Amino acid sequence: MLAALARRPVRRLLLPAAALALAVGAPASAPAATWHAPQTLTGPVSLSVPHVGLDARGDGVVAWVAGDRRIVAALRRAGGRFGAARVIARAAAHGRVLEPQVAVSSGGDAVVAWAEEAPGRPHFRIRAALAAGARAFAAPRTIGGSTTAWRAQPRVVAAPGGGLLAGWYRDDVGLQLAARAPGRPFGTPRTTLTLPYTPVWWAIAPDGRLHLVWTADGPGGTFVATAVGRLGGRFGPIGPLSQTGGSAPVLAVSPNDTPVAAWREPGAVLAAAGRPGFTLLDPAQTVSPADAAASAPQLAAGPHSAAAVGWGGAASGWPPDRLGMPAWLATRASGAPFAAAQALTPAGAFALAPQLAFDAGGTLTAAVVWADGADRHLEIRQGAAGAPLPAAAVTATSRPGDLHPVWTSAAVAAAGRFTAVAWTAGGQGPVRVFTQG
């Protein structure tokens, strides 16, 4: 079966007339609102990588790891500021917690999900803490299990209808997902795709369909594969996105139900976008300049089929994949091919892949972090997809005492007219949050 898939060309689908009218008539992004003065979050910080989430009303959550045993989080109610950061979970004796992920449902319920090392099997438990209405966190609960550390980190996203969806990979089973309806705890995990020992990236469409992408093995080597289905239901046929290998695939679905995927191949970053309402993607496009692909790509899908792909000298971790490489960005406007890639940082600096998000008006935010000697820099750029982003709207520089520049990191989230960027310049913090809207 895989041999046949590897040889099968990717089909190109015609765009329905109604969708064509939508694409041609898509409005340009609205002017961005003013950025507020950054807020420094108080609370324990150590070797932290912050994560941030928002809903369309402005409810928000920021979370990170303090040391390797505590999960720390701060909440924001719509119209207010982030409160004091608090420890919401501690690992058991001789245990540790891994990097948390966050989301806020359309009803304002915030969630922090993470993997926690524990004795016995499964070796890592998937835990989640909920804050109904972004008010206060309830005691964390175990919602599932995984088996190995590097694949144990869960992802959590807002789901249609005010729900939340958490997913993680269990080596001996495959991709597992647990759904939460408003006002309820997370349900029993379901094995969505049985692909042992194969990490899968997933995204949920506005109509509730699940889009999956992963690296599959075939007789001629690896290739990037995709499938679409529903939680608890059947998935359609597996379709190949690449014929010549591929790694680190990611996928997103726009608000108008347009899927887009990106992945890395030797010396290049590729991307493929679909059409509104269709499940198959058009032929892939190389979006990186020659020999300008090092890190795993970052991806965001915006209104009216806009999309953005970013990469840099490293996605995360030390040592970097490649020193002296800029952070790069390639974007596409409604229904158009990806435009030429734009370098976002100076040559010679150590740059992480930019973190990307679209707001409801179509404004793209790129949070770029890079190190130049002892200095750590944050630049927040905004603009419309399909054109180069203008100079940074927000800049910040710090000189922490950390040895490795990888500890400078940022996360971005956007929903409705709100955008938030969380940044730490070094492993000892502090965590600063920049908000807009």
C-alpha positions in Angstrom: 0.0 0.0 0.0 2.8 2.4 0.9 4.6 1.7 -2.3 1.5 2.7 -4.3 1.1 5.8 -2.2 4.6 6.8 -2.8 4.2 6.6 -6.6 0.7 8.2 -6.7 0.8 11.9 -7.8 -0.9 14.5 -5.6 -4.2 15.5 -7.2 -5.1 19.1 -7.9 -8.7 20.0 -7.2 -10.8 22.7 -8.9 -12.0 25.5 -6.7 -15.8 25.9 -6.5 -17.3 29.1 -7.9 -18.5 30.2 -4.4 -15.1 29.7 -2.9 -13.5 31.5 -5.8 -15.7 34.5 -5.2 -14.7 34.5 -1.6 -11.0 34.2 -2.4 -11.0 37.0 -4.9 -13.1 39.3 -2.7 -11.1 38.7 0.5 -10.4 42.0 2.2 -7.0 43.2 3.2 -6.1 43.0 6.9 -7.3 45.8 9.1 -4.9 48.2 10.7 -3.3 46.8 13.9 -4.3 48.2 17.3 -1.8 49.8 19.7 0.5 47.6 21.7 0.2 48.0 25.5 3.2 48.4 27.7 4.7 45.0 28.5 3.7 43.3 31.7 6.2 41.4 33.8 4.7 38.3 35.4 5.7 37.6 39.0 6.2 34.0 40.0 8.8 31.3 40.0 10.9 31.2 36.8 13.7 28.8 35.9 14.7 27.4 32.5 11.3 28.6 31.2 9.8 28.4 27.8 6.5 30.4 28.1 3.3 29.5 26.2 0.3 31.8 25.7 -3.3 31.4 24.7 -6.2 33.7 24.0 -9.9 33.7 23.1 -11.8 36.2 21.0 -12.9 38.2 24.0 -9.4 38.7 25.4 -9.4 36.0 28.1 -5.8 34.6 28.3 -3.4 32.2 29.9 0.4 32.0 30.1 2.2 29.0 31.5 5.8 27.7 31.9 8.0 25.3 33.8 9.8 26.4 37.0 12.8 24.1 37.5 11.7 20.7 36.3 9.0 20.0 38.9 6.5 22.9 38.9 4.0 24.2 36.4 3.4 27.9 36.7 0.5 29.8 35.1 -1.1 33.3 35.0 -4.7 34.1 33.9 -6.2 37.2 32.2 -9.9 38.1 32.2 -11.3 39.9 29.3 -10.6 43.7 29.6 -8.0 43.2 32.3 -4.4 42.3 32.8 -2.7 39.1 33.7 -2.7 38.3 37.4 0.1 37.0 39.5 1.6 33.7 38.3 0.9 30.8 40.6 2.2 27.2 40.9 -0.7 25.1 39.6 1.0 21.7 39.8 4.0 19.9 41.2 5.6 16.7 40.1 5.8 13.8 42.6 9.0 13.0 44.3 11.7 12.0 41.9 9.5 13.1 39.0 9.5 16.0 36.6 7.2 17.9 34.3 7.7 18.7 30.6 6.9 21.9 28.7 3.2 22.8 29.0 0.8 23.7 26.3 -2.1 26.1 26.7 -5.4 27.0 25.0 -8.6 29.1 25.8 -12.0 27.9 24.5 -14.4 30.2 22.8 -16.3 30.3 26.1 -13.3 31.6 28.0 -12.2 28.3 29.7 -8.4 28.1 30.0 -6.5 24.9 30.0 -2.8 24.0 30.7 -1.7 20.5 29.6 1.6 18.8 30.2 3.4 15.5 30.6 4.5 14.4 34.0 7.1 11.7 34.7 5.8 9.1 37.1 6.8 5.6 38.3 5.4 2.6 36.5 3.7 2.4 33.1 2.9 4.5 31.2 6.1 6.3 32.1 4.6 9.7 31.5 1.1 10.8 32.5 -0.7 13.5 30.5 -2.1 16.0 33.0 -4.4 19.0 32.6 -5.6 21.9 34.8 -8.8 23.8 33.8 -9.8 27.4 34.8 -13.5 27.9 34.0 -14.1 31.4 32.7 -10.3 32.1 33.1 -11.0 32.7 36.8 -9.0 30.2 38.8 -7.4 26.8 38.2 -9.0 23.6 39.6 -6.8 20.8 40.7 -5.1 19.1 37.8 -6.3 15.7 36.5 -4.7 12.9 34.6 -6.3 12.6 31.2 -4.0 10.0 29.5 -0.6 8.5 29.3 2.4 8.2 27.0 5.5 6.1 27.0 8.6 8.2 26.1 9.8 11.7 27.1 10.5 13.2 23.7 7.1 12.3 22.3 5.1 12.8 25.5 4.3 16.5 25.3 0.6 17.0 24.6 -1.0 19.6 22.4 -4.3 21.3 23.3 -6.5 23.5 21.1 -9.8 25.2 21.2 -12.5 23.1 19.4 -15.7 24.1 17.7 -18.7 24.6 19.9 -16.8 26.0 22.9 -14.9 22.7 23.6 -11.2 21.8 24.0 -9.2 19.0 22.4 -6.0 17.5 23.8 -3.8 15.1 21.8 -0.6 13.3 22.4 1.4 10.4 21.0 1.7 7.0 22.7 4.4 4.9 21.1 2.7 1.5 21.5 -0.7 2.7 20.3 -0.6 5.8 18.1 -2.2 9.2 18.2 -4.6 9.6 21.2 -7.1 12.5 21.6 -9.3 13.5 24.5 -12.2 16.0 24.0 -13.8 18.3 26.5 -17.3 19.7 26.1 -18.1 23.0 27.9 -18.6 22.5 31.6 -17.3 19.0 31.6 -14.0 17.2 32.3 -11.9 15.7 29.5 -13.3 12.5 28.2 -11.7 9.1 27.8 -8.8 9.2 25.3 -9.5 7.7 21.9 -6.9 6.2 19.6 -7.5 8.2 16.5 -4.9 6.7 14.1 -3.0 3.5 14.9 0.5 4.2 13.7 2.9 2.9 16.4 6.2 4.8 16.8 5.2 7.5 14.3 4.5 11.0 15.7 1.5 12.7 14.1 0.7 16.4 13.9 -3.0 17.2 13.9 -5.3 20.2 13.5 -9.1 20.6 13.8 -11.2 22.3 11.1 -14.1 24.6 11.8 -16.6 21.8 11.0 -14.8 19.4 13.5 -12.9 17.3 11.0 -9.4 16.3 12.0 -6.5 16.8 9.6 -3.4 14.6 10.3 0.1 14.7 8.8 3.1 12.6 9.5 6.3 11.1 8.0 5.6 7.6 6.6 8.1 4.9 5.5 7.9 3.5 2.0 10.1 1.3 -0.2 11.7 4.3 -1.7 12.3 6.1 1.7 10.2 8.4 3.7 7.4 10.7 2.5 5.0 13.1 4.2 1.5 11.7 4.4 -1.9 13.1 5.3 -5.4 11.9 6.2 -8.7 13.5 7.2 -11.5 12.1 9.4 -13.4 12.6 12.6 -12.8 11.9 16.3 -14.3 8.5 16.9 -15.0 7.9 13.2 -13.2 6.6 10.1 -10.5 8.4 8.3 -10.3 8.7 4.5 -7.5 7.4 2.4 -3.9 8.3 3.1 -2.5 10.8 0.7 1.2 11.6 0.0 2.3 15.2 0.1 5.9 14.6 -0.9 7.7 12.0 -3.0 11.3 12.7 -2.0 11.4 12.3 1.8 10.5 14.9 4.4 10.5 15.4 8.1 9.0 17.6 10.9 5.6 18.1 9.1 3.1 20.5 10.6 -0.4 21.3 9.5 -3.1 24.0 10.2 -6.6 24.8 9.0 -7.9 28.3 8.3 -11.2 29.7 9.6 -12.6 29.2 6.2 -11.6 25.5 6.2 -8.5 25.7 4.0 -5.8 23.2 5.1 -2.1 24.0 4.7 1.0 21.9 5.6 4.7 22.6 5.8 7.7 20.3 6.2 11.5 20.1 5.9 13.5 18.3 3.2 17.2 18.3 2.8 18.2 21.9 2.1 14.6 23.2 1.8 11.3 24.0 3.5 8.2 23.1 1.5 4.5 24.0 1.9 1.3 22.9 0.3 -2.1 24.5 0.6 -5.6 23.3 -0.2 -8.9 24.9 -1.2 -11.7 25.8 1.1 -13.8 22.8 2.0 -11.5 20.3 0.3 -9.3 17.8 2.1 -6.5 17.2 -0.5 -3.7 19.7 -0.9 -2.3 21.2 -4.1 1.2 20.3 -5.2 3.9 21.5 -2.8 6.0 24.7 -3.3 9.5 25.2 -2.1 9.3 28.3 0.0 12.9 28.6 1.3 15.8 30.1 -0.6 18.6 27.7 -1.6 20.4 26.2 1.3 18.3 28.3 3.8 16.5 25.5 5.7 17.6 24.4 9.1 14.9 24.2 11.7 11.6 22.5 11.7 9.0 24.9 10.3 6.4 26.9 12.2 3.0 27.4 10.6 -0.1 29.5 10.9 -3.3 29.7 8.8 -5.4 32.9 8.7 -8.7 34.2 7.4 -9.5 33.9 3.6 -6.9 31.1 3.1 -3.9 33.2 4.1 -0.9 31.3 5.5 2.6 31.8 6.9 5.6 29.5 7.3 8.6 30.4 9.4 12.0 28.7 10.1 15.4 29.6 11.5 18.7 28.3 12.8 16.8 26.1 15.2 13.3 25.4 16.3 14.3 24.8 19.9 17.0 23.0 21.9 20.8 23.2 22.0 23.0 23.0 20.1 21.2 24.9 17.3 20.8 23.2 13.9 22.8 26.0 12.3 24.5 29.1 13.7 24.5 32.4 11.8 21.2 31.7 9.9 18.5 34.3 9.9 14.9 33.7 10.9 12.9 33.4 7.6 9.2 33.9 6.8 7.2 33.0 3.7 3.5 34.0 3.4 0.7 33.6 1.0 -2.3 35.9 0.5 -5.8 34.5 -0.3 -5.5 31.7 -2.8 -2.1 32.9 -4.1 1.2 31.0 -4.2 3.7 31.7 -1.4 5.6 34.9 -1.9 9.4 35.0 -1.8 10.8 34.4 1.6 11.8 37.3 3.8 14.8 37.3 6.2 13.6 38.7 9.5 16.9 38.9 11.5 20.5 40.0 10.7 22.9 37.5 9.2 25.3 36.0 11.6 23.0 36.0 14.6 21.6 32.9 16.2 17.8 33.0 15.4 15.0 30.7 16.4 12.1 30.0 14.0 9.5 32.8 14.3 6.3 32.2 16.2 3.3 33.0 14.1 -0.4 33.8 14.5 -3.2 35.5 12.6 -6.0 37.6 14.2 -9.6 37.5 13.0 -8.9 40.5 10.8 -6.1 38.8 8.9 -3.2 40.6 10.5 -0.2 38.3 10.8 2.0 38.6 13.9 5.6 37.2 13.8 7.4 37.0 17.1 11.1 36.7 16.4 13.8 36.0 19.0 17.5 36.0 18.3 20.8 36.3 20.1 23.7 38.6 19.2 26.6 37.9 21.5 25.4 38.4 25.1 22.3 40.3 24.0 18.9 38.7 23.5 16.4 40.4 21.2 12.6 40.2 20.6 11.0 41.7 17.6 7.3 41.7 17.0 6.4 42.3 13.3 2.9 42.6 11.9 1.4 43.0 8.4 -0.6 41.3 5.7 0.2 37.9 4.3 1.6 38.0 0.7 3.8 41.0 1.2 7.0 41.6 3.2 6.4 42.5 6.9 7.4 46.0 7.8 9.9 46.9 10.5 9.1 45.7 14.0 6.3 47.4 15.8 7.7 46.3 19.2 11.4 45.6 20.1 13.0 44.5 23.4 16.6 43.7 24.3 18.0 42.1 27.4 21.3 40.7 28.6 20.8 37.8 30.9 23.5 35.8 32.5 22.7 32.5 30.8 25.4 30.7 28.8 23.2 29.5 25.9 21.2 31.8 23.8 18.6 29.1 23.2 16.9 30.1 26.5 15.6 33.2 24.8 12.1 32.2 23.6 8.7 33.6 22.7 5.2 32.4 22.0 2.4 34.2 20.2 -1.4 33.8 20.2 -4.2 35.7 18.5 -8.0 35.5 18.6 -10.6 38.0 17.6 -8.9 41.4 17.7 -6.5 40.4 20.5 -2.8 39.4 20.2 -0.4 38.4 22.9 3.3 37.6 22.9 5.1 36.0 25.9 8.9 36.4 26.0 11.7 35.3 28.3 15.2 36.6 27.6 16.9 33.8 29.5 16.4 30.7 31.5 16.1 32.7 34.8 13.3 34.9 33.4 11.4 37.1 33.9 8.5 36.3 31.7 7.1 39.4 30.0 3.8 39.6 28.1 3.0 42.1 25.3 -0.7 42.5 24.5 -2.6 44.3 21.8 -6.3 45.0 21.5 
